[in-house]
Structure formats: C-alpha cells, structure tokens
C-alpha cells in the first residue's frame, strides 16, 4: 500500500482577500537557489514576491545595489530571464558569495542539459557612488540593512538618504521603479521625505522576515530632475494628498493583484 502524505493547506485572510496555498512538496522552496548563505540571506520565495511586485518587462535593466548573497537577482535571472540584472555590494565577502551562488546555478543548469548562462553581472562598489550612468536603470530592488544583524540603526540615518539619492540618480525619471525591503520604517520614511520629491511611494506590503515586521515599499521615480529643489518639484507635480503621495487609483488597483505573492 502506497502512503501519500496529506497536503498542507495554508489559508491567508486579509481584509476582503483570501489566498489559499497548497504544499506540493515536503521540502521548502525558500532556499531553492542559494548554496552559499550570508547572515541576512533572504528567502527565495520573498525575493520572488518582491520581483513580482515590480512587474519586470523584457529588456529591463534591474539593479540590486546591496545584493548580499545575490538572492534577489538570482531569483530574477531564473524566473524573469528576459530582463538583465546587475548585482553589487561594497563587501568582498558578499560579492564572492554572489559569484559562488551564480556558479552553482550555472553548473546545476549545465548538468540538466540547459543553457548555463544567466542574464546577471556582479560588481564590487560603493553603493553611495555607483559606477552607473545617470538615468540608465529601469528597476531597483534590494534588501536594505535593518540595523539588526548588519550595521546599526544609527548608521541607517546617514546611509538611507545617501543611497536613496544615488538610486534616484541612476533610475529612469518618470518610468523607473524601486522595490525596497526594510524593517527600519521610521528611518526609511524620514529619508524618503528628504528626497525632494524624487521618489513617490505607491504601495506597501508588510511581511515577516525572521520574526521581524518589515515593509516592502514600492516606489516610483518621479519626473523630477535630479538636483531640483523641493519648490521646483512642487510646481512640476502639483498638489499631493494628506499622506504626501499623489493619487493613483489605477496603480493601487493593479498592485492589489500581485500582493499575494509576497
């Protein structure tokens, strides 16, 4: 007699939305693409949800300026392989882990007879002074330091504004997007408010990361010219609502369809 274990069913109810998940394998998929782990490696399932939230399109240039072990760009290169990914970090050890993870995936694909190449490149850099042309990136997606296992909350008050401004420089005005994960919500909100209108928050999805209540923030790069004053930005954008965000019902409606993936 063949014993077939009963499937695990997960029911998630949030407001008027119900999401039902059924386990197809006994092995978790959250480590499916990672062989070399770091202290803050993201689950592959969460990486996929973040990528799905920003809706990558063919030929998009997608940047992860704080790639760690490369979990996000690796997931993207496998699941959304019509885009091109640039992964970088300012720590040698993190860059080495990313390269090793890429090599592991390439070897695994070659052993299966698939094309081993992946649309991804890895660079070591200063994330506040990226060696990338202005307005050349379509999407920025990254896991920002929480100030828990890596860095500190005190350092975040200097780091967040600097890296958000540099992200705004390399991101395409008017069409570029960013999906950023952080648990340091207070510091992040303050840093966004100091950007002079370069970023507009479209949506937030709350997630559990190792027991920490963190936010996945979907931002849009506004048409504001890098270096403009806040007064110039106000004149070009017009009034905003009480939360400081422009009203965009269409974006909210579309984004509500993909939040179940995070």
N, C-alpha and C positions, 0 to 999 in steps of 0.2 A: 504494500500500500504506500503510495506516494503522499508524503506530508507537504502541504503547501501552507506556509505561514499566512495568517490573516494580514491583509494590507493595513498599514497605518493611515488613518484619515485625520487630517487637520482642518478644522473649521475655524475661520477667522472672520468675525463680525465687527465691522467698523461703520458706525452711523447707518446709512442705508445700503452699504456694500457688503456682500458676502463672498468670501473667497474660500474655495474648497480645494485642498491639496491631498493627493494620494501618493504614498510612497511606492515607487516601482522597484526599488532595490533595497536590500538591507544595509548597504554601505552608503554613508552620507556623501553627497556630491560637493560639500563645501570646500574640499581640498583637492578637487579633481585635476587641477593644472599646476599645482605647486609641489616641488620636491625639495627646495631649499627655503626654509622658513626664517623669518626675522621676528623680532619681539612684538611687532604690531601688524603682522600679515593679515589682510582682510580675507574673509570667506569668499570663495569664488562665486557663490550664489548672490552675495551682496554686491559684488563687482558687476555681475550681470544685470542686476536691478538698476544700478546707477547708470550703466551704459544704455539700458533700455529707456530710461527716463529722458535722456538727451537725444534719442532718435537719430543715431548716426546715418548719414547718407553716403552714397557712393562717392569716392574721391575726397571725402572729408579728411583734413589733417587734424588728428586728435592728439592732444598733449597731456602727459602726466608729469608735472614738474617735480613731484615728490613721490617717486614711484615705489620706494621701499624695495620689496622683492619683485615688483613688476606684476602683481596680481591683476590690476585693472587693465593695463594694456595687453597682457597675455590673454585675458578673457575676451577682450575686444578683437584681437587679431584672429582668434579662433571662431568666435560667434558672429562677428560683424566684419568679415575679412575684405570687404570692398573699400574700407577706409584704410588710412595709413597712420601708424601710431609712433609717437616719439616719446620715449621714457627716459627720465633723467633724475639724478639725485646728487646731493653735494657730499655724500659719504661714499668712499671707495667700497666699503663692505656691502652697502646696499646695491650699488651698481654691479658688483661681482655676483651677488645673489640673483639679480635680474637676468644677467647673461647666462648663468648656470641654469635657471629655470627655462629660458628660451631654448638653450641647447638640449635640455631634457625633452621638451615638447617636440623639437625637430627630430630627435632620434626616435622618439616614440612613433611619430608620423612616418618616418622612413621605414621603420620595422614593419609597419602595416601596409607599406606599398603606396602611401600617399605622398604627394609633393611635400618635402620637408620645409620649404621656405615659408616664412611668416612676414606679413607687412608691418614690421616693427624694427625700430632702431633704438640704441641705448647710448646715452651720453652722460658724462660726469660734468656738473655745472654748479654755478651759484644761482639758486632759484630766484634771487632778487636782482639778478643781472644776466638774464638768459641770452645765449648766443643765437637768437632767432630774430628774423626780420619783423619789424612792426606790421601789425595787421595781416599776419600770414597764417594764423591758426583758426580753424573753424570751431573746435570744441576743446575745452579744458576740463579734465575730470581727474580729481585727485582726493586722497585721504589726507587732510590737514592734521598736523600734530595736535593731540588733545591736551598735552601738558601733563599726562599721567605717566605712561611708561617711557615716553620720549620727550625731551625738552622740559619746559615748565610753563605754567600759566603766565608767569611774569614775563618770560621771553616772548610769549604769544602776542603781547600788547605792542611789541615792536615788529615782530615777524609778520603778523597778519596784514597790517596796512601795506607793508613793503611788497609782499608777494602778490596781494590783490591788485596793486597798482601795476606791477610788472606783468601780471596776467592780462590786465586791461590793455597794456601796450601791444602785446603780441596777438591779441584776439581781434577778429574782424569786426569793426564797428557796424552796428545795425543788424547783423545776422549771427554773430558769434554767440556761443553759449558756454556756461560753465556749470558743472555739477560738482559740488564740494561737500565733503563729509567732515563734520566736526562735532565734538561734544562741548567745546568751549563756546557756548551760544552767546554769552554776554560780550566777549571779546570780538567775536565774529560780527555781531550786529553793529557794534561800535565802529569797527573797521570799515564796514560797508557804508555807513553814514558819512565817513570821512573821505569817500572816493570822489566826491564832486559830481555825482550822477553818472559815473562811468558804468556802473552795474545797476540793474533793476531786478529785484527779486520777484520771480514768477510763482514759485511753489516750494513748499517744504514737506518732506516726508520724514516722519520720526521712526527711528529704527533702534533695535537693541544690539549693541556691539559689546560682547563680553560682559553683559550686565550693566553697561553704561547707556544712558538715554541720550542718543545722539541725533543730529539732524542732517538730512541730505538736502542741500539747498540747490535749487535750480535757478540760475541767474541768466539774464540776457545782457549781452554787451550793447549798450545804447549807442546811438549815433553820435554821442558827444565826442568831440575831438580831444585826444589825449593832451593834457596840459591846460584845458579850458578851466576857467574859474566857475564856481557854483552859480554865480549870477548869469553867466553866459549859458550854462546848461539849462537853467530855469526858463530863460527866454526861448530856447530852442525846443524844449519839451512841453512847456505849458504846465498848468496846474496838475497836481497829483492828489490822490485821496488821503484820508486821515492817517493811513499806515505808511505813507511815503512811497507807495507803489502806484504805477499807472494802472488804470482799469483795463483789463484784457480778458473779457469773458471767454473768448474763443480759446485762448491758451489754457485757461483753467479747465475748460470742458475737455479739451484734448488730453491734458495731463492727467485728469482723473482716471483715464482709461489705462494708464500704464503704472500707476502707483502700486498695484497689487504685485508687481514684480520685485519690489524691494522688501 
